Amino acid sequence: MTLPLLQRRPDSGLGNIRSSPGDPSRNIDWVLLGGQSVLTVAGCFVVFSATRTVGDDPYSFVIRQVIFAIAAALAMFVTMAIDYNWLRERARLLYAMTIVVLAGLVVLGRVSGGGTRLAFEVGPIQIQPAELAKFTVLLAVCAHLADERSGGVGISYPKFLGGLVLVGIPAVLIIAQPDLGSGSVLVAMAMGVLLVAGAKARYLFAISLLSLVTMVAAIVGNLVNTYQLERLRVFIDDDNPNLEAAAFQVNNAIRAVGTGGVFGKGYLRGPLTNARDIPVVWADFPFAAIGEQFGLLGCAGLLGVFMVVLLRIWRIAHLSRDLFGTYICAGVFTVLLWQVFQNVGMTLGIMPVTGLPMPFISYGGSSLVTYFALFGLVQSVHMRRMR
């Protein structure tokens, strides 16, 4: 028999509400979740448009991308269900495991084009440790910096130096693959977290100088492959006739965006991005496909969704109950901002080609799973802000 409303026990809830307003399950940021869902669906359409003429099966790439998205969603929901402070206690272990995997990649990793070792082959799947390192290194750096600020004015030099070492070790291992693009993401992430943590200007200058020295050392030490050096030379001297072959990919990407006009040529009607005039467009230059097929409005719409997502992450950083959560959001914000800027910039010819994928849009499982897991961390911060 149903009890009258006034006779219900205080903890029995009201109507269908069975939990308090502070319960994590009632504090999901649906705007953020909706934004990344829109980006993921758009990415599947872009992947199909760019790969349907590759191979015998026009759906092979997009089917795999959908499977990657399902696996990524599972990773995100698992991360959301875990209190981010529980991960803080295990950040050192995860970081140590990452270093072991990155070191092992140099010896055991799959050798791809140009002699790079970027991934492990596990059956039909390629796992890129550099992508997964974004998650574990972020946790380690944020946990290291989340102690009480010295004097309330910012982090001390020993704390800064410790954070620099935590980022520097995996960054060097990633550059040794060689993968300058992913190495730059870790550096950008460190800059964002350290800036929010209150690092002094001279500290940030030091990390910028160290990054530059590391890149120069990688070039001098022949860790950077010939094709990567050609990419840098194309960026510096794109009018050099001797680099015409190396500039082919970038020039066609610029043409694709430029010829799209305001409204674009229509979905699946891009002669440059729906054929094979831009090698690996589905991974490296998806923004060119959007520009050619959907024009300026399509590009603006995509960047607008990214802007909404970034603003939500910024908001969650302010709402966080502790510094650790704030630092996590700062790191994810910086990684996303830098990677979108770099990918769009290399498509437009204002940044050197580094092979960095566009988050949620480019084809690839490791990148998609990592970004979903990172957004799961941000959601975990938001869901537990009142506890």
Buried (B, 14 or more C-beta within 10 A) or exposed (E): EEEEEEEEEEEEEEEEEEEEEEBBEEBEBEEBBBBBBBBBEBBBBBBBBBBBEBEEEEEEBBEBBBEBBEBBBEBBEEBBEEBBBEBBEEBBEBBEEBBEBBBBBEEEBEEEEEEBBBBBEEEEBBBBBBBBBBBBBBBBBBBBBBEEBEEEEBBBEEBBBBBBEBBBBBBBBBBBBBBBBBBBBBBBBBBBBBBBBBBBEEBBEBBEEBBEEBBEEBBEEEBBBEEBEBBBBBBEEBEEEEBEEBBBBBBBBBBBBEBBEEEBBEBBEBEBBBEEBBEBBBBBBBBBBBBBBBBBEBBEBBBEBBBBBBBBBEBBBEBBEBBBBBBBBBBBBBBBBBBBBBBBBBBBBEBBBBBBBBBBBBBBBBBBBBBBBBBBBBBBBBBBBBE
